[in-house]
């Protein structure tokens, strides 16, 4: 099974430098263009299954990529970005003033400290393990699976599929407007492509 990973297009929160986990934030004109570019880059991929975050920005991106295809988009909260609680749609400069103790604790120990009323990294990591279990359940019946999600989710998913520690997610930045691919074998995974802006062609393996 091959996983095709795409991140949603650029959002207004991305441009403003805000923490945007579950809070709605629309795609910018550039973000919409990135989604359209992905449709062109991946137009020849014979997707047979689609998994997508429940968040609108990911669904909008997936719908654009799959335009004119008769494919159901299976949404799941497991693929939603980490929830930042009271920090949603706030800039780090605001948090240094409004919630200094909790924010300082999180900055110094992001693996264990939890955003105020939000989701901690341990819970987030456990959620991604559920995604991996879900993928194991469809591995024998699906060949090309599109996953539309978010940077944190995709970075952590790549690290864990490669059997690396969860903290290795920082090694895999996933950019807007690019596609990545991972081949899932019986006992291991192979990262084939990371952040490609090339058109995929059917003669490529």
Secondary structure, DSSP 8 states (H G I E B T S, - for coil): -EEEEEE---BHHHHHTB--SSS---B-HHHHHHHHHHHHHTTT----EEEEESSHHHHHHHHHHTTT-----EEEGGGS----GGGTT-BHHHHHHHSHHHHHHHHH-TTT---TTS--HHHHHHHHHHHHHHHHHHTTT-SEEEEEE-HHHHHHHHHHHTT--GGGGGG----TT-EEEEEE-SS-EEEEEEEE-S---TT--
